[in-house]
Amino acid sequence: MRGGIRRRAAQLALLTVAAPLVAWALERGARRAEARDATSQASRWLRQGANAAQRVGRGPLARRLRTPESRR
């Protein structure tokens, strides 16, 4: 029983804390790459990763860390 509770708590932490932070970091990296070179392949990869992480993230932190462009 106890292992199940810990596992569920770890899953919730991943969805509510880690995924939104990863998405935010990837988004910032994409912005920096685009500032240097708008046609950069790296910026597209970072943007795709940020979008994927944002789809996974849940909760109030995920909503606060989203950029206005990605809220659409």
C-alpha positions in Angstrom: 0.0 0.0 0.0 2.7 2.4 1.0 4.7 1.9 -2.3 1.6 2.7 -4.3 1.1 6.0 -2.5 4.8 7.0 -3.0 4.6 6.0 -6.7 1.4 8.1 -7.1 3.0 11.1 -5.3 6.0 10.8 -7.6 3.7 10.8 -10.7 1.9 13.8 -9.5 5.1 15.7 -8.8 6.3 14.9 -12.3 3.1 16.3 -13.9 2.7 19.3 -11.6 6.3 20.5 -11.1 8.9 18.8 -13.4 7.0 18.9 -16.7 6.1 22.6 -16.5 9.6 23.6 -15.5 11.1 21.6 -18.4 8.6 23.2 -20.8 9.5 26.7 -19.5 13.3 26.0 -19.9 12.9 24.6 -23.4 10.8 27.6 -24.4 13.4 30.0 -23.1 16.1 28.1 -25.0 14.0 28.3 -28.2 13.6 32.0 -27.8 17.4 32.5 -27.4 18.1 30.3 -30.4 15.5 32.3 -32.4 17.1 35.6 -31.3 20.4 34.4 -32.8 19.0 32.8 -35.9 15.3 32.7 -36.7 15.7 29.7 -39.1 17.7 27.6 -36.7 16.9 23.9 -36.6 17.8 23.9 -32.9 15.1 26.5 -32.2 12.5 24.3 -33.9 13.5 21.3 -31.9 13.4 23.2 -28.7 10.0 24.6 -29.5 8.7 21.1 -30.3 10.0 19.8 -27.0 8.5 22.7 -25.1 5.1 22.1 -26.8 5.3 18.4 -25.9 6.2 19.1 -22.3 3.4 21.7 -22.0 0.8 19.1 -23.1 2.0 16.8 -20.3 2.2 19.4 -17.5 -0.8 20.1 -15.3 -1.8 22.3 -12.5 -1.4 26.0 -11.5 2.3 26.1 -12.1 1.9 24.8 -15.7 -0.7 27.6 -16.4 1.6 30.3 -14.9 4.7 29.3 -16.8 3.0 29.1 -20.2 3.7 32.0 -22.5 0.9 33.9 -24.1 1.7 32.5 -27.5 1.5 28.9 -26.3 -1.8 29.4 -24.5 -3.7 29.4 -27.7 
